[in-house]
Amino acid sequence: MAPAQSKHSGPPAVDGSPEDAEATDGGMTPFDDIYDQPDPRAYFRVLGPWEYRTPHHAQDVFRRVLDACGNATDAPGPPMTVLDICCSYGFNAALLNHHLTWDDLHDHYTSARAAALTTAELIDWDREFYAAHRRPDAVPVIGLDAAPRAIAYARAVGLLDEAFAENLESGPAGPDLCRAVRHTRLITITGGTSFLSPRTFRPLLENARGPVWVAAFALRTGSYRPIADCLEEFGLVTEKATGRTFAQRRFTGAQEQRYAVEAVTAAGEDPRGKESDGYFHTALYLSRSATDAARVPLSDLVR
């Protein structure tokens, strides 16, 4: 999978102020240090000023997709397991399985109380926090990320049922991961597709025993085609949500915006009203069997 330190684009791990952010020669501003901290406080402190929102957009979409996936005509019985790729600190699992919003998480981790705690104390507090907001219809979630400390946090506070700190872009899937994904029905991604290839997806789908859906929010600055082509090998038809994109975060400066506008234009997309207005945007891709795609139109899942 993609290196955790590169799974999102954004400002550097400083204080989140615009004057500290600088784009690299590649066009996107790196802030690698926040992706593998012992806890998520730096993540929210740094990304907050740039209005990072992709998990917020994904929350309701993933819930609707999960419901539709579970009602598929060819769906096997339980457990209805989700595999979150580039899971980081377990944010998608937190939003999927708890009565919480992205703003709730931001306020929680940037609060004065959170700032005063050690990581061990924060983990204890978070166990109670998430347990108090657990949804009765929570589903098992497996996390996959190359950041061992981030994924250890998510496991410690109870967000993930199983967690694997593996990078499938650079090495084979371990036997425990291959076992864990057998019952996966939905694969979710909200960051990192720019750094992922079929090397990550192929072993996961080879070990899944039943039909799998894949829901991914991908930056418009790159192509999702290599991943879609790989999924097609496993009988999955990929659709792209039309008529709507999803703001990821603000640009850190003019250089980053120029990069995004040029990249989106080169990809055959129109940046007007999106990247031209100062924000990275993502597109939603959903891959599933042709039968399931015909049964539940993508437009019904994106409102």
N, C-alpha and C positions, 0 to 999 in steps of 0.2 A: 504494500500500500504506500501511499505518499508519505514522505517524511512529515512527522507531525509539525515540525517547525515551519513547513511550507504550505500547510493545508488551507490557509486563508491568506488573502492579501490584506495589508493594512499598515499602520504606523509601527515604528520600532518600539521595543519594550523600554520606553522611558517614562514620561509622565502623561502621554496622550495629547500633548499640546501640539498644534499644527506646526509651530516653528521648528519642532524637533524632527519632523518627518521628512525623509528624503527618499525619492524613488531611486531604484537601482538602474543599471544600464538596461536591464530587461524591461523596465517600465513600471514595475510594481514595487511598492514600498515594503521592505521586509521588516518584520518585528518578531524574529524567530524565538526569542527568549520566553515568550509568554505561553508557549504551547506545551512545555513539559515542566511546569512548576509543581511543587507538592500539592497545591490547591489552586482554585480558579480566581483568586482575588486579583492578581495582576492582569489576568485576561479581561475581566470586566473593567478594571480601572483604565486600561490602555485602549480597549476597543470602544468603550462607552462614548467618548467624545466624537468618534467617527460614525456613530449611529449604526453599528453593525446589527443586522436584523434577520438574517436568513433563517435561523431556527424559529423565530416568531412566525414568519410566513409559512414555514413547513408544518407547524403544529397541527392546525386544523386539516391541512391537506393529508398529512400522514394518517390522521385518525380516520378520515373518510376512506382513504385507500386501504387501510387495514381492515375496515368493516367490509368493504367490497371484496377484498381478497379472501376474507374468511367465509364469505357467502358464495364463492366461486363454485360452479357446478362440479368441477373436478377436484375440489379441495379435499385433502385427507382430514382425518380427525385431529384433535388437539395433540400436542400444544401448538398454539399459534405463535411461533417464535419470530422475533425481529432481529436482524443483524444490522447494526449501525456501523458503517465503514467510516473511518476517520472520526471516531466517536469522541475524541478529546476527553473532557471531564464528565461526559455522560449527559450533556445538555438535551439532546433529542429524547433520550430515555426519561429525563426529568419532566419534559413537557408532554410527552406521550402518556405517561403513567401517573401524572399527578395533577391536582387542581391548582396549577401554577401557570403564570405567563412568563415570557421573556423579561418583561419589566420587573416582575417579582424577583426573578433570579438576579437581575442587575442590582436592585435595591438591597437584596439580601447580602450580596458579596461586597458591596461598596459601603455598607453601613458602618457606623462607628463601632458597634459591637463586634462585627466581623474583624475589623482592623485591629482590635485589641487582643484577639485570640492567637494562640499558637496554632500550628497546623493540626496538631493532635486534638486540641480543644475545639477547633472548627469542625473536624470530622465528627466528634461527639455531638455537637450542636446540629450538624447537618443530618445525622441519623434521625434525630428527633424531628427535625424540620420536615424531611421528606416523608417520614412515617405518618406525620400528622396530616399530610396533604395527599396521601396515596388514594388513587381512584380504585373503586371496587372492581373495575373491568381491566385492571393492569395486566399486561402481557409480559412474558419472558423476553428480555433483551440481552443479546450478546454484543459486546463491544470489541471492535478491532481498530487498533491505532498503533503507530510506531513509537509513541511517547509513553514510556513505562511508568513514569510518576503520575502523569495525568490519568492514565487508565487505572492505576492502583488506587487513586483517590476515588474514582467513580465506583469502583468495586467496594471500597471500604465504607462508603456512605449508603450502599444498598441500591444504587441506581442500575447497576448491571448484574445480571445473574451469572454471567461468565464474561471474562475479559482476556484479551490476547494482545500482547505488545509485540506484534509481528509486522514486518514490512514485506509484503508479497511482491513488491516491485523488485526487490533485491534478493529474495530467497524463497524457498518452497514453504508451503503451509505446513505447520507442525501437525503431528497426529492428533493432538487434543483439539485443535481448531477444526480439523477435518471431521472429527467426531461430533463436535458441538453444532456444526452447521447442518447436520443431517435433517433436522426438522424445521429449518428456516423456511418461512413462507414469504417474508417481505424483507428486502434489503433497502436500507435508507442511506442517503448521503446528502449532507448540506454543505460540505466543503471538501475540496481536495481533488475534484475530478480533473483539474488541469494537470495534476501530477500522477494520475492513475492511467493504467493501460489494461489490456486484456490479461496481463500477467496477474493482476489482482483478482479479476472476476472469474477466470477460468477454473482455478482449483475450488473456489467456493461453490460454483454451480455443478462441478463434477461430483461433489460430495453431498449435495442436497438430494434428498430422496423423493421429494414431491415437487409439484409446480411452484415456481418462485416468481414473485413480482419484484421489480427493481424501480424505486422512485428516487430520482436524483435532481437536485438543484445545481445547475452547472453555470459557471460564468460564461457570458456571451462572447468573451474575448478569445475563446478557443473552440475547437470542434469536439462534439460528443460522438462523432461518427465511428472512430475506432472502437469505442466501448459498445455502441449499438451493434456494430458488425459482430463483435464477439458474442453478445447476448443472442443474436440471431442464430448462431450456431447451436444454441440450446433451445430453439423454438420460440424465442421471445420476440415479439414485434414491438418496436420502440415508437412511441408517439411523443410529439412535442406539443405542449400546451400553446395554443395560439391566442392572440388577442390580449395576452397579459404577460408581463415580466415582473420580476420581484427585486426591489432595490436591496442590494447587499450592504453597502456602506458608502459613505462619502469618500471622495478622492482626497488624498493628502496634499495635493498641489497640482499645478498646471502640467507638470511633466507626466504625472500619472494619468491625468485626464487625456492628454494628447495620445499617450500609449493606448488607452482604452478605446477612444474614438477610432483611431486608426485600425486597431485589431478587430473591432466589431465590424467596421466597414469592410475590411478585407475578408471577413467571414460571411459577407453577403447580408448582413443585418443593418438596420437603420438605427443610428445612435440618437436621432432627434427625439427630444423629450425624455431621454433616458440618460445615457452616458454624457450627452451634450449638456445636460442639466446638473452634472456634478456628482453622479453616483454610479458605481458599478451596479450592473443588473445581472440577475441570473434568469435562466429559463428552466422550466420544469419538464423533465423527461420521465415517461412512465413506460416500462417494458413488461410485457406479459404475453400470454398465449393469444393467438388470434381469436379464439373462442371467447375468452374473457374480455378482450378489447371490444368485440361486437356486442357482448352482453351489457357492459357498463361503459358508456361513452366517457372519454376523458373529460369532456365538458361538464359532466355531472359531478366530477370530483374536484374541480377547480371553480370556485365561486368568487 
